[in-house]
Amino acid sequence: MDFSIAAILAQDGITSGAIYALLALALVLVFSVTRIIFIPQGEFVAFGALSLAAIQSGKFPHSASLLLAFGLLCLGKEIYAQLRSKQAVNAKALALSAGKLLLFPLAVWLLARNVNAQEWPLFAQVLLALTIVVPMGPMIYRLAYQPLAEASTLVLLIVSVGVHFALTGMGLVMFGAEGSRTTAFSDARFELGAMQISGQSLVVIAVSALLIAALYFYFERSLSGKALRATAVNRLGAQLVGIGTTQAGRLAFTLAAAMGALCGVLIAPMTTVYYDGGFLIGLKGFVGAIVGGLVSYPVAAAGALLVGLLESYSSFWASAYKEVIVFTLIIPVLLWRSLSSKHTDEDEE
């Protein structure tokens, strides 16, 4: 391997690692706030990529119908909870829920159905795809996880597995078995010595870096970001000072869905994305999150970059075993954490 090949592999590894870093941060965020190991994180990647591909090919993105269906289910659940409550029906809260869970998804569905977004600028197409996919995050939390918010981590993990299979099946129905690619954000190429750097790679790295920086300032400077951090540190303490853990969970899922869908939009021009392809991508982000112990954002991001580089160089030396090599990384990390961490029973937490 000469320097030029090593540099190209490093470029590919950093580009992939930037995507995995965003997914790792989303997984750490969801776990620290809700104790949910969010296995379906990769489905947002696939839904974001394939929704954008459908928009660019002039087809109706059926994920908009899924959004409307999720909204109707959430609204039905909200009405049922109000009727079962011994208190008087809160008409104002019900009207607000109808606006968020019915009117907004219906407006998105009508827009996607009746407007030819194929002619739109790329940025507007991306915005429409994100508008369709991101609201699914808090809706999935309302439907699947919110009633079990106080359940054990094992129960939440089992629910995550079920949600993953359900979303994968819906992905097959909505997008079909054929994979898709989207238009690149940039076709430019830059020469740096003997190495060529693609504009698309620069876009992925720049957007990922900007998003990570935005997340840092969000958690450090905004009130809702500090509320999420407080919930992650101590759920009971957060409740005692008036922070709603339910709202924190919905917000965490919204951010996770946004990061997942954005990852799908960024990666779709570089690789063919299938309805179930997000799972493998999400798993690589999960390896990065495990390196960070599902608690440390900087270590998780660094671990995800390591995963990207390891995958890239493994594809050169032993392409048939690159997935094995990447996922084997989790074993020494778990062993080290098992030996160095203090063990506590879940009931004692």
C-alpha positions as CSV (number, residue, x, y, z in Angstrom):
1,M,0.0,0.0,0.0
2,D,1.5,3.3,-1.0
3,F,0.7,6.7,0.4
4,S,-1.9,7.6,-2.2
5,I,-4.0,4.5,-1.5
6,A,-3.7,5.0,2.2
7,A,-4.8,8.6,1.8
8,I,-7.9,7.5,-0.3
9,L,-8.8,4.9,2.3
10,A,-8.4,7.5,5.1
11,Q,-10.8,9.8,3.2
12,D,-13.4,7.1,2.8
13,G,-13.0,6.1,6.4
14,I,-13.4,9.6,7.8
15,T,-16.4,10.2,5.5
16,S,-18.1,7.0,6.7
17,G,-17.0,7.7,10.3
18,A,-18.7,11.1,10.2
19,I,-22.0,9.4,9.4
20,Y,-21.4,6.7,12.1
21,A,-20.5,9.5,14.6
22,L,-23.9,11.2,14.1
23,L,-25.7,7.8,14.6
24,A,-23.6,7.1,17.7
25,L,-24.5,10.5,19.2
26,A,-28.2,9.8,18.5
27,L,-28.0,6.4,20.2
28,V,-26.1,7.8,23.2
29,L,-28.7,10.6,23.5
30,V,-31.7,8.3,23.3
31,F,-30.2,5.8,25.8
32,S,-29.0,8.4,28.3
33,V,-32.4,10.2,28.4
34,T,-34.7,7.2,28.1
35,R,-32.6,4.0,28.8
36,I,-33.7,2.7,25.4
37,I,-31.2,0.9,23.2
38,F,-32.7,2.3,20.1
39,I,-32.1,-0.5,17.5
40,P,-34.4,1.1,14.9
41,Q,-32.1,4.1,14.6
42,G,-30.9,2.8,11.2
43,E,-34.5,2.7,9.8
44,F,-34.5,6.5,9.9
45,V,-31.4,6.4,7.7
46,A,-33.2,4.2,5.1
47,F,-36.4,6.1,5.3
48,G,-34.7,9.5,4.8
49,A,-32.6,8.2,1.9
50,L,-35.4,6.4,0.1
51,S,-38.0,9.2,0.7
52,L,-35.5,11.6,-1.0
53,A,-34.9,9.1,-3.8
54,A,-38.7,8.8,-4.4
55,I,-39.1,12.6,-4.5
56,Q,-36.2,13.0,-7.0
57,S,-37.6,10.3,-9.2
58,G,-41.0,12.0,-9.3
59,K,-42.8,9.3,-7.3
60,F,-45.0,9.8,-4.3
61,P,-43.0,9.0,-1.1
62,H,-45.2,6.5,0.7
63,S,-43.4,7.4,3.9
64,A,-45.8,10.4,4.0
65,S,-48.7,7.9,4.3
66,L,-46.9,6.2,7.1
67,L,-46.5,9.5,8.9
68,L,-50.2,10.2,8.5
69,A,-51.0,6.7,9.9
70,F,-48.7,7.2,12.9
71,G,-50.4,10.6,13.5
72,L,-53.8,9.0,13.5
73,L,-52.8,6.3,15.9
74,C,-51.2,8.8,18.2
75,L,-54.3,11.0,18.1
76,G,-56.5,8.0,18.8
77,K,-54.4,7.1,21.7
78,E,-54.5,10.6,23.0
79,I,-58.3,10.7,22.8
80,Y,-58.6,7.3,24.5
81,A,-56.3,8.5,27.3
82,Q,-58.4,11.7,27.8
83,L,-61.7,9.7,27.9
84,R,-60.3,7.2,30.4
85,S,-59.1,10.0,32.6
86,K,-61.3,10.8,35.6
87,Q,-60.7,14.5,35.0
88,A,-62.7,16.6,32.6
89,V,-61.7,16.4,29.0
90,N,-59.0,19.1,28.2
91,A,-60.4,20.5,25.0
92,K,-57.4,22.9,24.5
93,A,-54.9,20.1,24.8
94,L,-56.9,17.9,22.5
95,A,-57.1,20.6,19.9
96,L,-53.4,21.1,20.1
97,S,-52.8,17.3,19.7
98,A,-55.1,17.3,16.7
99,G,-53.1,20.0,15.1
100,K,-49.8,18.3,15.7
101,L,-50.9,14.7,15.1
102,L,-53.5,15.1,12.3
103,L,-53.4,18.4,10.5
104,F,-49.6,18.6,10.2
105,P,-49.2,15.0,8.8
106,L,-52.2,15.6,6.6
107,A,-50.7,18.8,5.2
108,V,-47.4,17.0,4.5
109,W,-49.2,14.1,2.8
110,L,-51.2,16.5,0.6
111,L,-48.0,18.4,-0.3
112,A,-46.1,15.3,-1.2
113,R,-49.1,13.9,-3.1
114,N,-50.1,16.9,-5.2
115,V,-46.9,18.8,-5.8
116,N,-44.3,17.7,-8.3
117,A,-41.2,18.1,-6.1
118,Q,-39.0,16.6,-8.7
119,E,-38.5,20.1,-10.2
120,W,-37.6,21.6,-6.8
121,P,-34.1,22.6,-5.8
122,L,-32.1,19.9,-4.1
123,F,-32.2,21.7,-0.7
124,A,-36.0,21.9,-0.9
125,Q,-36.3,18.2,-1.7
126,V,-34.1,17.4,1.3
127,L,-36.2,19.6,3.5
128,L,-39.4,17.8,2.3
129,A,-37.8,14.4,3.0
130,L,-36.8,15.5,6.5
131,T,-40.2,16.9,7.1
132,I,-41.7,13.5,6.3
133,V,-39.4,11.4,8.3
134,V,-38.3,13.4,11.4
135,P,-41.9,13.7,13.0
136,M,-42.0,9.9,13.0
137,G,-39.4,9.8,15.8
138,P,-41.6,11.3,18.6
139,M,-44.7,9.5,17.2
140,I,-42.9,6.1,17.6
141,Y,-41.9,7.1,21.1
142,R,-45.6,7.9,21.9
143,L,-46.9,4.6,20.5
144,A,-44.2,2.1,21.5
145,Y,-42.1,3.4,24.4
146,Q,-44.0,6.0,26.4
147,P,-46.4,3.6,28.0
148,L,-43.3,1.5,29.1
149,A,-41.1,4.4,30.1
150,E,-40.5,3.0,33.6
151,A,-40.0,-0.6,32.4
152,S,-36.6,-2.3,32.7
153,T,-33.9,-1.9,30.1
154,L,-34.4,-5.5,29.0
155,V,-38.1,-4.9,28.3
156,L,-37.3,-1.7,26.4
157,L,-34.7,-3.6,24.4
158,I,-37.3,-6.3,23.4
159,V,-39.7,-3.5,22.3
160,S,-36.9,-2.0,20.2
161,V,-36.3,-5.3,18.5
162,G,-40.1,-5.5,17.7
163,V,-40.2,-1.9,16.4
164,H,-37.1,-2.6,14.2
165,F,-38.8,-5.5,12.5
166,A,-42.1,-3.6,12.2
167,L,-40.4,-0.6,10.5
168,T,-38.3,-2.9,8.3
169,G,-41.4,-4.6,7.0
170,M,-43.1,-1.3,6.4
171,G,-40.0,-0.1,4.6
172,L,-40.3,-3.1,2.2
173,V,-44.0,-2.3,1.6
174,M,-43.4,1.4,1.0
175,F,-40.1,1.4,-1.0
176,G,-39.9,-2.1,-2.5
177,A,-36.9,-4.4,-2.5
178,E,-35.0,-2.3,-5.1
179,G,-32.3,0.0,-3.8
180,S,-31.9,3.6,-4.7
181,R,-29.4,6.4,-4.9
182,T,-29.9,10.1,-4.9
183,T,-28.3,13.1,-6.6
184,A,-25.0,14.1,-5.2
185,F,-24.7,17.5,-3.4
186,S,-21.6,18.2,-5.3
187,D,-19.8,16.7,-8.3
188,A,-16.7,18.7,-7.7
189,R,-13.3,17.1,-7.2
190,F,-10.2,18.6,-5.6
191,E,-6.6,17.5,-6.0
192,L,-4.4,17.5,-2.9
193,G,-1.0,16.1,-4.1
194,A,-1.6,12.7,-5.5
195,M,-5.0,12.4,-3.8
196,Q,-8.4,13.4,-5.2
197,I,-11.0,14.6,-2.7
198,S,-14.7,14.4,-3.8
199,G,-17.0,17.3,-3.0
200,Q,-19.6,14.9,-1.7
201,S,-17.1,13.7,1.0
202,L,-16.4,17.3,2.0
203,V,-20.2,18.0,2.2
204,V,-20.7,14.9,4.5
205,I,-17.8,15.8,6.8
206,A,-18.7,19.5,6.9
207,V,-22.4,18.8,7.7
208,S,-21.5,16.3,10.3
209,A,-19.0,18.6,12.0
210,L,-21.5,21.5,11.9
211,L,-24.3,19.3,13.4
212,I,-22.0,18.0,16.2
213,A,-21.0,21.6,17.0
214,A,-24.7,22.6,16.9
215,L,-25.5,19.8,19.3
216,Y,-22.8,20.9,21.7
217,F,-24.1,24.4,21.8
218,Y,-27.7,23.1,22.1
219,F,-26.8,21.1,25.2
220,E,-24.7,23.8,26.7
221,R,-26.7,26.9,26.0
222,S,-30.4,26.1,25.5
223,L,-32.9,25.4,28.3
224,S,-34.3,22.3,26.6
225,G,-30.8,21.0,26.0
226,K,-30.0,21.4,29.7
227,A,-33.2,19.7,30.6
228,L,-32.2,16.7,28.4
229,R,-28.8,16.6,30.1
230,A,-30.5,16.8,33.5
231,T,-32.8,13.9,32.6
232,A,-29.8,11.9,31.4
233,V,-27.9,12.4,34.6
234,N,-30.8,11.7,37.0
235,R,-34.4,11.0,35.8
236,L,-35.9,11.2,39.3
237,G,-34.1,14.4,40.2
238,A,-35.2,15.9,36.9
239,Q,-38.8,15.0,37.7
240,L,-38.5,16.5,41.2
241,V,-37.4,19.9,39.8
242,G,-40.2,19.9,37.3
243,I,-38.6,18.6,34.1
244,G,-41.1,16.4,32.2
245,T,-39.3,13.1,31.4
246,T,-42.0,12.3,28.8
247,Q,-41.3,15.5,26.9
248,A,-37.6,14.8,27.2
249,G,-38.1,11.4,25.7
250,R,-40.1,12.8,22.8
251,L,-37.4,15.5,22.2
252,A,-34.6,12.9,22.3
253,F,-36.5,10.8,19.7
254,T,-37.0,13.9,17.5
255,L,-33.3,14.7,17.5
256,A,-32.4,11.0,16.9
257,A,-34.9,10.8,14.0
258,A,-33.5,14.1,12.6
259,M,-29.9,12.8,12.8
260,G,-30.8,9.5,11.3
261,A,-32.7,10.9,8.4
262,L,-30.0,13.4,7.7
263,C,-27.4,10.6,7.7
264,G,-29.6,8.8,5.1
265,V,-29.7,12.0,2.9
266,L,-26.0,12.4,3.1
267,I,-25.0,8.8,2.5
268,A,-27.5,8.1,-0.3
269,P,-25.5,9.7,-3.1
270,M,-22.4,7.5,-2.2
271,T,-24.0,4.1,-1.8
272,T,-27.2,2.3,-2.8
273,V,-29.6,2.3,0.1
274,Y,-32.1,-0.6,0.5
275,Y,-35.2,-0.7,2.7
276,D,-33.2,-2.8,5.2
277,G,-29.8,-1.2,4.6
278,G,-30.1,1.2,7.5
279,F,-29.9,-1.5,10.0
280,L,-26.2,-2.4,9.2
281,I,-25.3,1.3,9.1
282,G,-27.0,1.9,12.4
283,L,-25.2,-1.1,13.9
284,K,-21.8,0.5,13.0
285,G,-22.9,3.6,14.8
286,F,-23.9,1.4,17.7
287,V,-20.3,0.1,17.9
288,G,-19.1,3.6,18.2
289,A,-21.7,4.3,20.9
290,I,-20.5,1.2,22.8
291,V,-17.0,2.5,22.7
292,G,-18.3,5.5,24.5
293,G,-20.1,3.3,27.0
294,L,-23.5,4.8,25.8
295,V,-22.8,7.8,28.0
296,S,-19.9,9.8,26.6
297,Y,-20.6,11.8,23.5
298,P,-17.0,12.7,22.6
299,V,-15.7,9.1,23.1
300,A,-18.7,7.8,21.1
301,A,-17.9,10.1,18.2
302,A,-14.2,9.2,18.3
303,G,-15.2,5.5,18.4
304,A,-17.4,5.9,15.4
305,L,-14.5,7.6,13.5
306,L,-12.4,4.6,14.4
307,V,-15.1,2.2,13.1
308,G,-15.1,4.1,9.8
309,L,-11.3,4.0,9.4
310,L,-11.2,0.3,10.4
311,E,-13.9,-0.5,7.9
312,S,-12.1,1.4,5.1
313,Y,-8.7,-0.2,5.7
314,S,-10.3,-3.6,6.2
315,S,-12.0,-3.4,2.8
316,F,-8.5,-3.1,1.3
317,W,-6.8,-5.8,3.2
318,A,-9.6,-8.3,3.6
319,S,-12.8,-7.0,2.0
320,A,-14.7,-10.3,2.6
321,Y,-14.2,-9.9,6.4
322,K,-14.5,-6.2,6.8
323,E,-17.9,-6.5,8.6
324,V,-16.5,-9.2,10.9
325,I,-13.4,-7.0,11.7
326,V,-15.6,-4.0,12.5
327,F,-18.0,-5.8,14.7
328,T,-15.2,-7.7,16.5
329,L,-14.0,-4.4,17.8
330,I,-16.9,-4.5,20.2
331,I,-15.5,-7.5,22.1
332,P,-12.3,-6.0,23.5
333,V,-14.3,-2.8,24.3
334,L,-16.9,-4.7,26.2
335,L,-14.3,-6.8,28.0
336,W,-12.4,-3.7,29.1
337,R,-15.6,-2.0,30.3
338,S,-16.6,-5.2,32.1
339,L,-13.3,-5.3,34.0
340,S,-13.1,-1.6,34.7
341,S,-16.7,-0.7,35.5
342,K,-18.5,-1.0,38.8
343,H,-21.3,-3.6,38.6
344,T,-24.7,-2.6,39.9
345,D,-28.1,-4.3,39.7
346,E,-30.7,-2.5,37.7
347,D,-33.0,-2.3,40.7
348,E,-30.3,-0.4,42.6
349,E,-30.0,2.3,39.9
